Amino acid sequence: MSKKNKALLYNLLSFGILYVFFRYVVIDYTSLTGIMRPLASFVVATLIAPKFQAGVVNGKEGIYMRWLFLKDAKEVG
Protein backbone atom coordinates (compact mmCIF):
# COMPACT_ATOMS: atom_id res chain seq x y z
CA MET A 1 0.00 0.00 0.00
CA SER A 2 1.40 3.37 -0.94
CA LYS A 3 2.07 6.15 1.54
CA LYS A 4 -0.67 8.33 0.01
CA ASN A 5 -3.25 5.60 0.52
CA LYS A 6 -2.13 5.08 4.12
CA ALA A 7 -2.37 8.82 4.79
CA LEU A 8 -5.90 8.85 3.34
CA LEU A 9 -6.92 5.92 5.54
CA TYR A 10 -5.40 7.59 8.62
CA ASN A 11 -7.37 10.77 7.84
CA LEU A 12 -10.59 8.81 7.40
CA LEU A 13 -10.07 6.75 10.54
CA SER A 14 -9.19 9.68 12.79
CA PHE A 15 -12.07 11.81 11.48
CA GLY A 16 -14.54 8.93 11.77
CA ILE A 17 -13.64 8.12 15.36
CA LEU A 18 -13.84 11.76 16.42
CA TYR A 19 -17.10 12.31 14.52
CA VAL A 20 -18.82 9.39 16.26
CA PHE A 21 -17.49 10.53 19.64
CA PHE A 22 -18.66 14.11 19.18
CA ARG A 23 -21.99 12.95 17.77
CA TYR A 24 -22.77 11.20 21.06
CA VAL A 25 -21.47 14.14 23.08
CA VAL A 26 -23.69 16.54 21.12
CA ILE A 27 -26.73 14.30 21.53
CA ASP A 28 -26.24 13.85 25.28
CA TYR A 29 -25.09 17.30 26.36
CA THR A 30 -26.76 19.80 24.05
CA SER A 31 -30.31 20.62 23.10
CA LEU A 32 -29.63 20.63 19.36
CA THR A 33 -32.16 18.88 17.15
CA GLY A 34 -32.54 17.85 13.54
CA ILE A 35 -29.74 18.52 11.08
CA MET A 36 -27.80 20.59 13.62
CA ARG A 37 -26.63 17.48 15.52
CA PRO A 38 -24.59 15.92 12.71
CA LEU A 39 -23.56 19.34 11.41
CA ALA A 40 -22.11 20.40 14.78
CA SER A 41 -20.34 17.04 15.12
CA PHE A 42 -18.91 17.39 11.60
CA VAL A 43 -17.54 20.88 12.24
CA VAL A 44 -15.95 19.99 15.58
CA ALA A 45 -14.44 16.73 14.25
CA THR A 46 -13.06 18.54 11.19
CA LEU A 47 -11.34 21.14 13.35
CA ILE A 48 -10.00 18.71 15.98
CA ALA A 49 -8.93 15.75 13.77
CA PRO A 50 -5.23 15.46 12.89
CA LYS A 51 -4.31 15.87 9.23
CA PHE A 52 -2.06 13.27 7.60
CA GLN A 53 -0.13 13.79 4.36
CA ALA A 54 2.44 11.79 2.44
CA GLY A 55 5.50 13.72 1.43
CA VAL A 56 9.19 13.57 0.53
CA VAL A 57 11.74 15.28 2.76
CA ASN A 58 15.47 14.96 2.05
CA GLY A 59 14.80 12.17 -0.45
CA LYS A 60 12.88 10.07 2.10
CA GLU A 61 9.18 9.45 1.66
CA GLY A 62 7.07 9.42 4.80
CA ILE A 63 3.69 10.16 6.33
CA TYR A 64 3.48 13.37 8.31
CA MET A 65 0.84 14.45 10.80
CA ARG A 66 -0.17 18.00 11.55
CA TRP A 67 -2.48 18.65 14.46
CA LEU A 68 -4.05 21.68 16.07
CA PHE A 69 -2.37 20.91 19.40
CA LEU A 70 1.15 20.33 18.03
CA LYS A 71 3.49 23.09 16.95
CA ASP A 72 5.01 21.40 13.90
CA ALA A 73 4.49 18.35 11.71
CA LYS A 74 5.57 14.98 13.05
CA GLU A 75 6.57 11.95 11.01
CA VAL A 76 4.37 8.97 11.84
CA GLY A 77 5.23 6.34 9.27
C-alpha positions as CSV (number, residue, x, y, z in Angstrom):
1,M,0.0,0.0,0.0
2,S,1.4,3.4,-0.9
3,K,2.1,6.2,1.5
4,K,-0.7,8.3,0.0
5,N,-3.2,5.6,0.5
6,K,-2.1,5.1,4.1
7,A,-2.4,8.8,4.8
8,L,-5.9,8.8,3.3
9,L,-6.9,5.9,5.5
10,Y,-5.4,7.6,8.6
11,N,-7.4,10.8,7.8
12,L,-10.6,8.8,7.4
13,L,-10.1,6.7,10.5
14,S,-9.2,9.7,12.8
15,F,-12.1,11.8,11.5
16,G,-14.5,8.9,11.8
17,I,-13.6,8.1,15.4
18,L,-13.8,11.8,16.4
19,Y,-17.1,12.3,14.5
20,V,-18.8,9.4,16.3
21,F,-17.5,10.5,19.6
22,F,-18.7,14.1,19.2
23,R,-22.0,12.9,17.8
24,Y,-22.8,11.2,21.1
25,V,-21.5,14.1,23.1
26,V,-23.7,16.5,21.1
27,I,-26.7,14.3,21.5
28,D,-26.2,13.8,25.3
29,Y,-25.1,17.3,26.4
30,T,-26.8,19.8,24.0
31,S,-30.3,20.6,23.1
32,L,-29.6,20.6,19.4
33,T,-32.2,18.9,17.1
34,G,-32.5,17.8,13.5
35,I,-29.7,18.5,11.1
36,M,-27.8,20.6,13.6
37,R,-26.6,17.5,15.5
38,P,-24.6,15.9,12.7
39,L,-23.6,19.3,11.4
40,A,-22.1,20.4,14.8
41,S,-20.3,17.0,15.1
42,F,-18.9,17.4,11.6
43,V,-17.5,20.9,12.2
44,V,-15.9,20.0,15.6
45,A,-14.4,16.7,14.3
46,T,-13.1,18.5,11.2
47,L,-11.3,21.1,13.4
48,I,-10.0,18.7,16.0
49,A,-8.9,15.8,13.8
50,P,-5.2,15.5,12.9
51,K,-4.3,15.9,9.2
52,F,-2.1,13.3,7.6
53,Q,-0.1,13.8,4.4
54,A,2.4,11.8,2.4
55,G,5.5,13.7,1.4
56,V,9.2,13.6,0.5
57,V,11.7,15.3,2.8
58,N,15.5,15.0,2.1
59,G,14.8,12.2,-0.4
60,K,12.9,10.1,2.1
61,E,9.2,9.4,1.7
62,G,7.1,9.4,4.8
63,I,3.7,10.2,6.3
64,Y,3.5,13.4,8.3
65,M,0.8,14.4,10.8
66,R,-0.2,18.0,11.5
67,W,-2.5,18.7,14.5
68,L,-4.1,21.7,16.1
69,F,-2.4,20.9,19.4
70,L,1.1,20.3,18.0
71,K,3.5,23.1,17.0
72,D,5.0,21.4,13.9
73,A,4.5,18.3,11.7
74,K,5.6,15.0,13.1
75,E,6.6,11.9,11.0
76,V,4.4,9.0,11.8
77,G,5.2,6.3,9.3
